[in-house]
């Protein structure tokens, strides 16, 4: 899966990043390598929370789709 993120220079130094497709998914880092690693963690965390919010009825079926 590929997802677009925007990395901005931070005023105080380093970088901050946002993922427009995932509202509220933001992170920061002192270096480009750190912000990239933090982005991966932020995206995985955002998706984990989003996937756990909806209750699943006993008649529902769960599927996973790779994109």
Backbone atoms as SQL, in Angstrom:
CREATE TABLE atoms (id INTEGER PRIMARY KEY, chain TEXT, resi INTEGER, resn TEXT, atom TEXT, x REAL, y REAL, z REAL);
INSERT INTO atoms VALUES
  (1, 'A', 1, 'UNK', 'N', 0.850, -1.168, 0.000),
  (2, 'A', 1, 'UNK', 'CA', 0.000, 0.000, 0.000),
  (3, 'A', 1, 'UNK', 'C', 0.895, 1.230, 0.000),
  (4, 'A', 2, 'UNK', 'N', 0.543, 2.193, -0.788),
  (5, 'A', 2, 'UNK', 'CA', 1.231, 3.479, -0.790),
  (6, 'A', 2, 'UNK', 'C', 0.236, 4.548, -0.388),
  (7, 'A', 3, 'UNK', 'N', 0.690, 5.462, 0.430),
  (8, 'A', 3, 'UNK', 'CA', -0.168, 6.554, 0.873),
  (9, 'A', 3, 'UNK', 'C', 0.660, 7.831, 0.867),
  (10, 'A', 4, 'UNK', 'N', 0.060, 8.918, 0.453),
  (11, 'A', 4, 'UNK', 'CA', 0.782, 10.182, 0.311),
  (12, 'A', 4, 'UNK', 'C', 0.832, 10.930, 1.636),
  (13, 'A', 5, 'UNK', 'N', 2.019, 11.415, 1.962),
  (14, 'A', 5, 'UNK', 'CA', 2.225, 12.247, 3.145),
  (15, 'A', 5, 'UNK', 'C', 2.940, 13.515, 2.700),
  (16, 'A', 6, 'UNK', 'N', 2.728, 14.586, 3.439),
  (17, 'A', 6, 'UNK', 'CA', 3.389, 15.857, 3.154),
  (18, 'A', 6, 'UNK', 'C', 4.320, 16.164, 4.318),
  (19, 'A', 7, 'UNK', 'N', 5.590, 16.395, 4.005),
  (20, 'A', 7, 'UNK', 'CA', 6.591, 16.697, 5.026),
  (21, 'A', 7, 'UNK', 'C', 6.935, 18.181, 4.930),
  (22, 'A', 8, 'UNK', 'N', 6.834, 18.849, 6.070),
  (23, 'A', 8, 'UNK', 'CA', 7.094, 20.289, 6.145),
  (24, 'A', 8, 'UNK', 'C', 8.314, 20.540, 7.031),
  (25, 'A', 9, 'UNK', 'N', 9.109, 21.565, 6.703),
  (26, 'A', 9, 'UNK', 'CA', 10.150, 21.955, 7.656),
  (27, 'A', 9, 'UNK', 'C', 9.490, 22.606, 8.869),
  (28, 'A', 10, 'UNK', 'N', 9.951, 22.268, 10.063),
  (29, 'A', 10, 'UNK', 'CA', 9.402, 22.851, 11.284),
  (30, 'A', 10, 'UNK', 'C', 10.150, 24.145, 11.601),
  (31, 'A', 11, 'UNK', 'N', 9.445, 25.132, 12.124),
  (32, 'A', 11, 'UNK', 'CA', 10.055, 26.424, 12.444),
  (33, 'A', 11, 'UNK', 'C', 11.197, 26.283, 13.441),
  (34, 'A', 12, 'UNK', 'N', 11.054, 25.364, 14.391),
  (35, 'A', 12, 'UNK', 'CA', 12.063, 25.183, 15.430),
  (36, 'A', 12, 'UNK', 'C', 13.167, 24.220, 15.011),
  (37, 'A', 13, 'UNK', 'N', 13.150, 23.765, 13.774),
  (38, 'A', 13, 'UNK', 'CA', 14.111, 22.800, 13.265),
  (39, 'A', 13, 'UNK', 'C', 13.465, 21.442, 13.131),
  (40, 'A', 14, 'UNK', 'N', 14.026, 20.605, 12.312),
  (41, 'A', 14, 'UNK', 'CA', 13.449, 19.298, 12.060),
  (42, 'A', 14, 'UNK', 'C', 12.287, 19.384, 11.086),
  (43, 'A', 15, 'UNK', 'N', 11.395, 18.431, 11.188),
  (44, 'A', 15, 'UNK', 'CA', 10.286, 18.318, 10.243),
  (45, 'A', 15, 'UNK', 'C', 9.012, 17.900, 10.963),
  (46, 'A', 16, 'UNK', 'N', 7.886, 18.230, 10.349),
  (47, 'A', 16, 'UNK', 'CA', 6.612, 17.666, 10.779),
  (48, 'A', 16, 'UNK', 'C', 5.911, 17.180, 9.521),
  (49, 'A', 17, 'UNK', 'N', 5.060, 16.173, 9.672),
  (50, 'A', 17, 'UNK', 'CA', 4.421, 15.555, 8.516),
  (51, 'A', 17, 'UNK', 'C', 2.951, 15.300, 8.797),
  (52, 'A', 18, 'UNK', 'N', 2.176, 15.307, 7.721),
  (53, 'A', 18, 'UNK', 'CA', 0.742, 15.032, 7.797),
  (54, 'A', 18, 'UNK', 'C', 0.351, 14.093, 6.672),
  (55, 'A', 19, 'UNK', 'N', -0.726, 13.354, 6.909),
  (56, 'A', 19, 'UNK', 'CA', -1.274, 12.437, 5.909),
  (57, 'A', 19, 'UNK', 'C', -2.690, 12.923, 5.602),
  (58, 'A', 20, 'UNK', 'N', -2.863, 13.659, 4.495),
  (59, 'A', 20, 'UNK', 'CA', -4.172, 14.250, 4.206),
  (60, 'A', 20, 'UNK', 'C', -5.331, 13.252, 4.133),
  (61, 'A', 21, 'UNK', 'N', -5.076, 12.030, 3.696),
  (62, 'A', 21, 'UNK', 'CA', -6.144, 11.023, 3.578),
  (63, 'A', 21, 'UNK', 'C', -6.581, 10.478, 4.932),
  (64, 'A', 22, 'UNK', 'N', -5.784, 10.728, 5.985),
  (65, 'A', 22, 'UNK', 'CA', -6.087, 10.218, 7.322),
  (66, 'A', 22, 'UNK', 'C', -6.170, 11.414, 8.272),
  (67, 'A', 23, 'UNK', 'N', -7.325, 12.019, 8.422),
  (68, 'A', 23, 'UNK', 'CA', -7.461, 13.231, 9.238),
  (69, 'A', 23, 'UNK', 'C', -6.886, 13.057, 10.645),
  (70, 'A', 24, 'UNK', 'N', -6.035, 14.002, 11.027),
  (71, 'A', 24, 'UNK', 'CA', -5.432, 13.965, 12.350),
  (72, 'A', 24, 'UNK', 'C', -4.162, 13.140, 12.427),
  (73, 'A', 25, 'UNK', 'N', -3.765, 12.515, 11.345),
  (74, 'A', 25, 'UNK', 'CA', -2.548, 11.700, 11.335),
  (75, 'A', 25, 'UNK', 'C', -1.369, 12.620, 11.040),
  (76, 'A', 26, 'UNK', 'N', -0.673, 13.015, 12.111),
  (77, 'A', 26, 'UNK', 'CA', 0.486, 13.897, 11.988),
  (78, 'A', 26, 'UNK', 'C', 1.608, 13.365, 12.874),
  (79, 'A', 27, 'UNK', 'N', 2.826, 13.765, 12.565),
  (80, 'A', 27, 'UNK', 'CA', 3.983, 13.362, 13.358),
  (81, 'A', 27, 'UNK', 'C', 5.104, 14.352, 13.130),
  (82, 'A', 28, 'UNK', 'N', 6.228, 14.134, 13.800),
  (83, 'A', 28, 'UNK', 'CA', 7.373, 15.019, 13.644),
  (84, 'A', 28, 'UNK', 'C', 8.655, 14.223, 13.822),
  (85, 'A', 29, 'UNK', 'N', 9.780, 14.843, 13.487),
  (86, 'A', 29, 'UNK', 'CA', 11.080, 14.223, 13.681),
  (87, 'A', 29, 'UNK', 'C', 12.181, 15.232, 13.479),
  (88, 'A', 30, 'UNK', 'N', 13.320, 14.985, 14.093),
  (89, 'A', 30, 'UNK', 'CA', 14.464, 15.890, 13.977),
  (90, 'A', 30, 'UNK', 'C', 15.172, 15.764, 12.637),
  (91, 'A', 31, 'UNK', 'N', 15.125, 14.569, 12.040),
  (92, 'A', 31, 'UNK', 'CA', 15.768, 14.326, 10.747),
  (93, 'A', 31, 'UNK', 'C', 14.737, 13.735, 9.787),
  (94, 'A', 32, 'UNK', 'N', 15.096, 13.726, 8.510),
  (95, 'A', 32, 'UNK', 'CA', 14.204, 13.141, 7.510),
  (96, 'A', 32, 'UNK', 'C', 14.004, 11.647, 7.796),
  (97, 'A', 33, 'UNK', 'N', 15.063, 10.959, 8.209),
  (98, 'A', 33, 'UNK', 'CA', 14.950, 9.532, 8.517),
  (99, 'A', 33, 'UNK', 'C', 14.001, 9.311, 9.696),
  (100, 'A', 34, 'UNK', 'N', 14.110, 10.159, 10.712),
  (101, 'A', 34, 'UNK', 'CA', 13.245, 10.014, 11.884),
  (102, 'A', 34, 'UNK', 'C', 11.788, 10.314, 11.547),
  (103, 'A', 35, 'UNK', 'N', 11.540, 11.358, 10.781),
  (104, 'A', 35, 'UNK', 'CA', 10.148, 11.675, 10.436),
  (105, 'A', 35, 'UNK', 'C', 9.547, 10.583, 9.551),
  (106, 'A', 36, 'UNK', 'N', 10.358, 9.957, 8.688),
  (107, 'A', 36, 'UNK', 'CA', 9.843, 8.865, 7.855),
  (108, 'A', 36, 'UNK', 'C', 9.475, 7.650, 8.714),
  (109, 'A', 37, 'UNK', 'N', 10.320, 7.307, 9.686),
  (110, 'A', 37, 'UNK', 'CA', 10.006, 6.196, 10.584),
  (111, 'A', 37, 'UNK', 'C', 8.779, 6.511, 11.422),
  (112, 'A', 38, 'UNK', 'N', 8.687, 7.752, 11.900),
  (113, 'A', 38, 'UNK', 'CA', 7.532, 8.158, 12.701),
  (114, 'A', 38, 'UNK', 'C', 6.255, 8.167, 11.870),
  (115, 'A', 39, 'UNK', 'N', 6.361, 8.502, 10.589),
  (116, 'A', 39, 'UNK', 'CA', 5.189, 8.470, 9.701),
  (117, 'A', 39, 'UNK', 'C', 4.634, 7.055, 9.596),
  (118, 'A', 40, 'UNK', 'N', 5.508, 6.091, 9.425),
  (119, 'A', 40, 'UNK', 'CA', 5.056, 4.692, 9.338),
  (120, 'A', 40, 'UNK', 'C', 4.315, 4.295, 10.604),
  (121, 'A', 41, 'UNK', 'N', 4.887, 4.635, 11.761),
  (122, 'A', 41, 'UNK', 'CA', 4.235, 4.317, 13.035),
  (123, 'A', 41, 'UNK', 'C', 2.898, 5.041, 13.171),
  (124, 'A', 42, 'UNK', 'N', 2.853, 6.312, 12.773),
  (125, 'A', 42, 'UNK', 'CA', 1.616, 7.097, 12.890),
  (126, 'A', 42, 'UNK', 'C', 0.515, 6.530, 12.005),
  (127, 'A', 43, 'UNK', 'N', 0.869, 6.146, 10.792),
  (128, 'A', 43, 'UNK', 'CA', -0.122, 5.590, 9.865),
  (129, 'A', 43, 'UNK', 'C', -0.639, 4.250, 10.390),
  (130, 'A', 44, 'UNK', 'N', 0.257, 3.384, 10.845),
  (131, 'A', 44, 'UNK', 'CA', -0.172, 2.098, 11.395),
  (132, 'A', 44, 'UNK', 'C', -1.063, 2.297, 12.614),
  (133, 'A', 45, 'UNK', 'N', -0.707, 3.224, 13.487),
  (134, 'A', 45, 'UNK', 'CA', -1.523, 3.502, 14.666),
  (135, 'A', 45, 'UNK', 'C', -2.889, 4.048, 14.298),
  (136, 'A', 46, 'UNK', 'N', -2.926, 4.965, 13.336),
  (137, 'A', 46, 'UNK', 'CA', -4.192, 5.555, 12.898),
  (138, 'A', 46, 'UNK', 'C', -5.107, 4.461, 12.358),
  (139, 'A', 47, 'UNK', 'N', -4.555, 3.581, 11.523),
  (140, 'A', 47, 'UNK', 'CA', -5.367, 2.502, 10.941),
  (141, 'A', 47, 'UNK', 'C', -5.831, 1.508, 11.997),
  (142, 'A', 48, 'UNK', 'N', -4.987, 1.196, 12.965),
  (143, 'A', 48, 'UNK', 'CA', -5.386, 0.290, 14.054),
  (144, 'A', 48, 'UNK', 'C', -6.571, 0.860, 14.824),
  (145, 'A', 49, 'UNK', 'N', -6.509, 2.131, 15.153),
  (146, 'A', 49, 'UNK', 'CA', -7.608, 2.777, 15.892),
  (147, 'A', 49, 'UNK', 'C', -8.863, 2.816, 15.031),
  (148, 'A', 50, 'UNK', 'N', -8.714, 3.192, 13.777),
  (149, 'A', 50, 'UNK', 'CA', -9.879, 3.271, 12.883),
  (150, 'A', 50, 'UNK', 'C', -10.544, 1.910, 12.724),
  (151, 'A', 51, 'UNK', 'N', -9.745, 0.857, 12.653),
  (152, 'A', 51, 'UNK', 'CA', -10.300, -0.489, 12.471),
  (153, 'A', 51, 'UNK', 'C', -10.955, -1.028, 13.734),
  (154, 'A', 52, 'UNK', 'N', -10.644, -0.474, 14.884),
  (155, 'A', 52, 'UNK', 'CA', -11.209, -0.998, 16.131),
  (156, 'A', 52, 'UNK', 'C', -12.409, -0.194, 16.626),
  (157, 'A', 53, 'UNK', 'N', -12.782, 0.863, 15.937),
  (158, 'A', 53, 'UNK', 'CA', -13.860, 1.735, 16.411),
  (159, 'A', 53, 'UNK', 'C', -15.254, 1.179, 16.189),
  (160, 'A', 54, 'UNK', 'N', -15.461, 0.494, 15.111),
  (161, 'A', 54, 'UNK', 'CA', -16.798, 0.003, 14.776),
  (162, 'A', 54, 'UNK', 'C', -17.037, -1.358, 15.422),
  (163, 'A', 55, 'UNK', 'N', -18.132, -1.506, 16.141),
  (164, 'A', 55, 'UNK', 'CA', -18.438, -2.835, 16.690),
  (165, 'A', 55, 'UNK', 'C', -18.779, -3.801, 15.551),
  (166, 'A', 56, 'UNK', 'N', -18.410, -5.043, 15.738),
  (167, 'A', 56, 'UNK', 'CA', -18.640, -6.058, 14.706),
  (168, 'A', 56, 'UNK', 'C', -19.756, -6.987, 15.177),
  (169, 'A', 57, 'UNK', 'N', -20.806, -7.047, 14.391),
  (170, 'A', 57, 'UNK', 'CA', -21.937, -7.913, 14.717),
  (171, 'A', 57, 'UNK', 'C', -21.573, -9.361, 14.382),
  (172, 'A', 58, 'UNK', 'N', -22.249, -10.282, 15.026),
  (173, 'A', 58, 'UNK', 'CA', -21.958, -11.705, 14.798),
  (174, 'A', 58, 'UNK', 'C', -22.274, -12.128, 13.371),
  (175, 'A', 59, 'UNK', 'N', -23.093, -11.372, 12.655),
  (176, 'A', 59, 'UNK', 'CA', -23.442, -11.720, 11.281),
  (177, 'A', 59, 'UNK', 'C', -22.489, -11.081, 10.265),
  (178, 'A', 60, 'UNK', 'N', -21.594, -10.199, 10.741),
  (179, 'A', 60, 'UNK', 'CA', -20.651, -9.526, 9.855),
  (180, 'A', 60, 'UNK', 'C', -19.491, -10.434, 9.508),
  (181, 'A', 61, 'UNK', 'N', -18.859, -10.177, 8.388),
  (182, 'A', 61, 'UNK', 'CA', -17.683, -10.924, 7.970),
  (183, 'A', 61, 'UNK', 'C', -16.518, -9.941, 7.815),
  (184, 'A', 62, 'UNK', 'N', -15.374, -10.291, 8.354),
  (185, 'A', 62, 'UNK', 'CA', -14.192, -9.448, 8.273),
  (186, 'A', 62, 'UNK', 'C', -13.319, -9.945, 7.134),
  (187, 'A', 63, 'UNK', 'N', -12.907, -9.017, 6.271),
  (188, 'A', 63, 'UNK', 'CA', -11.995, -9.344, 5.176),
  (189, 'A', 63, 'UNK', 'C', -10.852, -8.337, 5.203),
  (190, 'A', 64, 'UNK', 'N', -9.702, -8.729, 4.714),
  (191, 'A', 64, 'UNK', 'CA', -8.565, -7.826, 4.581),
  (192, 'A', 64, 'UNK', 'C', -8.241, -7.702, 3.111),
  (193, 'A', 65, 'UNK', 'N', -8.006, -6.448, 2.672),
  (194, 'A', 65, 'UNK', 'CA', -7.755, -6.192, 1.265),
  (195, 'A', 65, 'UNK', 'C', -6.411, -5.460, 1.147),
  (196, 'A', 66, 'UNK', 'N', -5.527, -5.995, 0.348),
  (197, 'A', 66, 'UNK', 'CA', -4.250, -5.341, 0.103),
  (198, 'A', 66, 'UNK', 'C', -4.407, -4.443, -1.124),
  (199, 'A', 67, 'UNK', 'N', -3.902, -3.228, -1.006),
  (200, 'A', 67, 'UNK', 'CA', -3.955, -2.309, -2.146),
  (201, 'A', 67, 'UNK', 'C', -2.574, -1.808, -2.476);
